[in-house]
């Protein structure tokens, strides 16, 4: 075994194989950070040095078997203190520790532990016991390890429970978001359908109004207006050719009347001796004889003469 000299720069020169015993009474000579540069150290005595904390690099001394941190002012140990998996002997007498890190449960090789004169948590203090002799310190190591393993299990269970709660909360939030998005999609779909129906009704109304406007002039054309007295509608005004036929018939009637008047004058009056009337009477007599040659006409004439 070799003890460190007065200067930290000579620590590596004091290595003897794989074991190093450092008994330091004043850390001003050898800073704690420089101890991390000695990964092969197996025994380390840092008692009575007024230490308040250990650096995180300190846990790199994974070959430590015996560690004395008694009579310091340590308020807590590093969170990864459990990396010292080869540690068998640990003296934490007379410090200011209240709890131990959860990683302490990983010190499976620990056989001896002294936690006296620390303001420990009541539960931890009861588990640790008095540690007044070798047997009690061994029991302390065993009981504290079992307690810290239980704490580790409880914390892991609590962590899993919180993770499960977080996952359930996240699932509920996602489900809520999906329901909200589905509701919004349904609302947009319904609004779109209502807008489409409104436009269709407007189009149908416009189309119906257009049809009514188209039918109205046809009805007015087909239906003649009735008079106030309720009589039949007036006849349409006569056309031009109808008026022409009426005039022609009137002229023919006048002509026939003139011919009949002239015939009567030539047969009855004194004008029958005139040359014109003589010719008229001869034509009349010839026509009369021709008509009498037919039986039907003769019968008509006889009936007419009898009357």
C-alpha positions as CSV (number, residue, x, y, z in Angstrom):
1,X,0.0,0.0,0.0
2,X,1.2,3.5,-0.8
3,X,0.2,6.9,0.6
4,X,-0.1,10.1,-1.5
5,X,2.7,12.7,-1.2
6,X,2.2,16.4,-0.6
7,X,1.5,17.3,-4.2
8,X,-1.4,16.0,-6.3
9,X,0.8,15.9,-9.4
10,X,2.7,13.0,-8.0
11,X,-0.4,10.8,-7.4
12,X,0.1,8.7,-10.5
13,X,3.7,8.1,-9.5
14,X,2.4,6.5,-6.2
15,X,0.4,3.7,-8.0
16,X,1.5,0.3,-6.9
17,X,-0.1,-2.3,-9.2
18,X,-3.9,-2.1,-9.1
19,X,-4.3,-0.9,-5.4
20,X,-3.9,2.5,-4.0
21,X,-4.5,3.6,-0.4
22,X,-5.0,7.4,-0.2
23,X,-5.3,8.7,3.4
24,X,-5.7,12.5,3.1
25,X,-6.0,14.8,6.0
26,X,-6.2,18.0,4.0
27,X,-7.8,18.1,0.5
28,X,-6.1,21.4,-0.2
29,X,-3.0,19.2,-1.0
30,X,-4.9,16.9,-3.4
31,X,-8.2,18.2,-5.0
32,X,-11.0,15.7,-5.1
33,X,-11.3,16.2,-8.9
34,X,-7.8,14.8,-9.4
35,X,-8.8,11.7,-7.6
36,X,-11.1,10.8,-10.5
37,X,-7.9,10.5,-12.6
38,X,-7.0,7.4,-10.5
39,X,-9.6,4.9,-11.8
40,X,-7.6,1.9,-10.3
41,X,-7.8,3.1,-6.7
42,X,-9.3,0.5,-4.4
43,X,-9.0,2.1,-0.9
44,X,-9.7,5.7,-0.3
45,X,-9.8,7.6,3.0
46,X,-11.3,11.1,2.8
47,X,-12.3,11.4,6.4
48,X,-12.1,14.6,8.4
49,X,-11.8,16.9,5.4
50,X,-14.9,19.1,5.8
51,X,-16.3,17.9,2.5
52,X,-19.7,19.3,1.6
53,X,-20.2,17.5,-1.7
54,X,-18.6,15.1,-4.1
55,X,-18.1,15.8,-7.8
56,X,-20.0,13.6,-10.3
57,X,-16.6,12.4,-11.7
58,X,-15.9,10.8,-8.3
59,X,-18.2,7.9,-9.2
60,X,-15.8,7.0,-11.9
61,X,-13.6,5.2,-9.3
62,X,-15.4,2.0,-9.9
63,X,-12.6,-0.2,-8.5
64,X,-13.1,1.2,-5.0
65,X,-13.6,-1.5,-2.4
66,X,-13.2,0.6,0.8
67,X,-14.3,4.2,1.1
68,X,-14.1,6.3,4.3
69,X,-16.1,9.6,4.1
70,X,-16.6,9.9,7.9
71,X,-16.5,13.2,9.8
72,X,-17.2,15.5,6.9
73,X,-20.1,17.8,6.1
74,X,-21.7,15.9,3.2
75,X,-25.4,16.8,2.7
76,X,-26.0,14.3,-0.1
77,X,-24.2,11.8,-2.2
78,X,-24.0,11.9,-6.1
79,X,-27.1,10.6,-7.9
80,X,-25.0,8.0,-9.7
81,X,-23.2,6.8,-6.5
82,X,-24.4,3.3,-7.4
83,X,-21.7,3.1,-10.1
84,X,-19.3,2.0,-7.3
85,X,-20.4,-1.6,-7.8
86,X,-17.3,-3.1,-6.2
87,X,-17.6,-1.1,-3.0
88,X,-17.8,-3.4,0.1
89,X,-17.0,-1.1,3.0
90,X,-18.5,2.4,3.3
91,X,-18.1,4.7,6.3
92,X,-20.4,7.7,6.4
93,X,-20.2,8.4,10.1
94,X,-20.9,11.9,11.3
95,X,-22.1,13.8,8.2
96,X,-25.2,15.7,7.4
97,X,-27.0,13.2,5.2
98,X,-30.8,13.0,5.3
99,X,-31.4,10.5,2.5
100,X,-29.5,8.3,0.2
101,X,-29.6,8.3,-3.7
102,X,-31.9,5.6,-5.2
103,X,-28.9,4.3,-7.1
104,X,-27.5,3.2,-3.7
105,X,-29.5,0.0,-4.3
106,X,-27.0,-1.0,-7.0
107,X,-24.2,-1.5,-4.5
108,X,-24.7,-5.2,-4.4
109,X,-21.2,-5.9,-3.1
110,X,-21.7,-3.7,0.0
111,X,-21.0,-5.7,3.3
112,X,-20.3,-2.9,5.8
113,X,-22.0,0.4,6.4
114,X,-22.0,3.0,9.1
115,X,-24.6,5.8,9.1
116,X,-24.4,6.9,12.7
117,X,-24.5,10.6,13.6
118,X,-26.5,11.7,10.5
119,X,-29.9,13.5,10.5
120,X,-31.4,10.6,8.6
121,X,-35.0,10.4,7.6
122,X,-36.9,8.6,10.4
123,X,-37.7,5.6,8.2
124,X,-34.1,5.3,6.9
125,X,-32.7,5.8,10.5
126,X,-34.9,3.0,11.8
127,X,-33.7,0.6,9.0
128,X,-30.0,1.5,9.5
129,X,-30.0,0.9,13.3
130,X,-27.3,1.8,15.7
131,X,-24.2,0.3,14.1
132,X,-22.3,0.0,17.4
133,X,-20.2,-3.0,16.4
134,X,-19.0,-5.0,13.4
135,X,-22.2,-7.2,13.3
136,X,-24.6,-4.2,13.5
137,X,-22.7,-2.4,10.7
138,X,-23.0,-5.5,8.5
139,X,-26.7,-5.7,9.3
140,X,-27.0,-2.0,8.5
141,X,-25.5,-2.6,5.1
142,X,-27.8,-5.5,4.3
143,X,-31.0,-3.7,5.6
144,X,-30.2,-0.4,4.0
145,X,-29.6,-2.2,0.6
146,X,-32.9,-4.0,1.0
147,X,-34.7,-0.8,1.9
148,X,-33.1,1.1,-1.0
149,X,-34.1,-1.7,-3.4
150,X,-37.7,-1.4,-2.2
151,X,-37.5,2.4,-2.6
152,X,-36.1,1.9,-6.1
153,X,-39.0,-0.5,-6.9
154,X,-41.5,1.9,-5.5
155,X,-40.1,4.8,-7.4
156,X,-40.0,2.7,-10.6
157,X,-43.6,1.7,-10.0
158,X,-44.5,5.3,-9.4
159,X,-42.6,6.3,-12.5
160,X,-44.4,3.6,-14.5
161,X,-47.7,4.8,-13.0
162,X,-47.0,8.3,-13.9
163,X,-46.0,7.3,-17.4
164,X,-49.2,5.3,-17.7
165,X,-51.2,8.3,-16.5
166,X,-49.4,10.5,-19.0
167,X,-50.1,8.0,-21.8
168,X,-53.8,7.7,-20.8
169,X,-54.0,11.5,-20.6
170,X,-52.4,11.7,-24.0
171,X,-54.7,9.1,-25.4
172,X,-57.7,10.9,-24.0
173,X,-56.4,14.2,-25.5
174,X,-55.9,12.6,-28.9
175,X,-59.3,11.0,-28.7
176,X,-60.8,14.3,-27.8
177,X,-58.9,16.0,-30.6
178,X,-60.2,13.3,-33.1
179,X,-63.7,13.7,-31.8
180,X,-63.4,17.5,-32.1
181,X,-62.0,17.2,-35.7
182,X,-64.8,14.7,-36.6
183,X,-67.4,17.1,-35.2
184,X,-65.9,20.0,-37.1
185,X,-65.9,17.9,-40.3
186,X,-69.5,16.8,-39.7
187,X,-70.4,20.5,-39.1
188,X,-68.7,21.6,-42.3
189,X,-70.4,18.8,-44.2
190,X,-73.8,19.7,-42.8
191,X,-73.3,23.4,-43.6
192,X,-72.2,22.5,-47.1
193,X,-75.3,20.3,-47.6
194,X,-77.6,23.1,-46.3
195,X,-75.9,25.6,-48.6
196,X,-76.4,23.3,-51.5
197,X,-80.0,22.7,-50.6
198,X,-80.6,26.5,-50.3
199,X,-79.1,27.1,-53.7
200,X,-81.2,24.3,-55.2
201,X,-84.4,25.8,-53.7
202,X,-83.5,29.2,-55.0
203,X,-82.8,27.8,-58.5
204,X,-86.1,25.9,-58.4
205,X,-88.0,29.0,-57.4
206,X,-86.4,31.1,-60.2
207,X,-87.2,28.3,-62.7
208,X,-90.8,28.1,-61.5
209,X,-91.2,31.9,-61.7
210,X,-89.8,31.9,-65.2
211,X,-92.3,29.1,-66.3
212,X,-95.1,31.2,-64.8
213,X,-94.0,34.2,-66.8
214,X,-93.9,32.1,-69.9
215,X,-97.4,30.7,-69.4
216,X,-99.1,34.0,-68.6
217,X,-98.8,35.6,-72.1
218,X,-100.1,32.4,-73.7
219,X,-103.2,32.4,-71.5
220,X,-103.9,36.0,-72.3
221,X,-103.7,35.2,-76.0
222,X,-105.8,32.1,-75.9
223,X,-108.5,33.5,-73.7
224,X,-110.5,36.5,-75.2
225,X,-111.5,39.1,-72.6
226,X,-115.2,38.9,-71.5
227,X,-117.4,42.0,-71.4
228,X,-118.6,43.4,-68.2
229,X,-122.2,42.0,-68.8
230,X,-120.8,38.5,-69.1
231,X,-121.8,38.2,-72.9
232,X,-119.8,36.2,-75.4
233,X,-116.6,37.7,-76.6
234,X,-116.7,39.8,-79.7
235,X,-116.0,38.2,-83.1
236,X,-112.8,39.2,-84.7
237,X,-113.1,41.9,-87.3
238,X,-114.0,40.6,-90.8
239,X,-111.2,40.2,-93.2
240,X,-110.7,42.1,-96.4
241,X,-111.9,39.4,-98.8
242,X,-115.1,38.9,-96.8
243,X,-116.0,42.6,-97.3
244,X,-115.3,42.2,-101.1
245,X,-117.8,39.3,-101.4
246,X,-120.4,41.3,-99.6
247,X,-120.0,44.2,-102.0
248,X,-120.2,41.8,-105.0
249,X,-123.4,40.2,-103.7
250,X,-124.9,43.6,-103.2
251,X,-124.1,44.6,-106.8
252,X,-125.5,41.4,-108.2
253,X,-128.7,41.9,-106.2
254,X,-129.0,45.4,-107.6
255,X,-128.4,44.1,-111.1
256,X,-131.1,41.4,-110.7
257,X,-133.5,44.0,-109.4
258,X,-132.8,46.2,-112.3
259,X,-133.3,43.3,-114.8
260,X,-136.5,42.3,-113.1
261,X,-137.8,45.9,-113.0
262,X,-137.0,46.3,-116.7
263,X,-138.7,43.0,-117.5
264,X,-141.8,44.0,-115.6
265,X,-141.8,47.3,-117.3
266,X,-141.5,45.7,-120.7
267,X,-144.4,43.2,-120.1
268,X,-146.9,45.3,-118.3
269,X,-146.4,48.9,-119.2
270,X,-146.8,50.8,-122.5
271,X,-143.1,50.4,-123.1
272,X,-143.7,46.8,-124.4
273,X,-144.2,48.3,-128.0
274,X,-140.7,49.7,-127.9
275,X,-138.0,47.8,-129.9
276,X,-135.9,47.1,-126.8
277,X,-138.8,45.7,-124.8
278,X,-139.9,43.6,-127.9
279,X,-136.5,41.9,-127.8
280,X,-136.7,41.4,-124.1
281,X,-140.2,39.9,-124.3
282,X,-139.1,37.5,-127.1
283,X,-136.2,36.3,-125.0
284,X,-138.4,35.9,-122.0
285,X,-141.0,33.9,-123.9
286,X,-138.3,31.6,-125.4
287,X,-136.8,31.0,-122.0
288,X,-140.2,30.2,-120.5
289,X,-141.1,27.7,-123.3
290,X,-137.7,26.0,-122.7
291,X,-138.4,25.7,-119.0
292,X,-141.9,24.3,-119.6
293,X,-140.4,21.4,-121.6
294,X,-139.2,19.8,-118.4
295,X,-141.8,18.1,-116.2
296,X,-140.4,19.2,-112.9
297,X,-140.2,22.7,-113.9
298,X,-143.6,22.5,-115.4
299,X,-145.0,21.2,-112.2
300,X,-143.2,23.9,-110.3
301,X,-144.6,26.5,-112.6
302,X,-148.1,25.0,-112.4
303,X,-148.0,25.0,-108.6
304,X,-146.7,28.5,-108.7
305,X,-149.4,29.6,-111.1
306,X,-152.1,28.0,-109.0
307,X,-151.0,29.9,-106.0
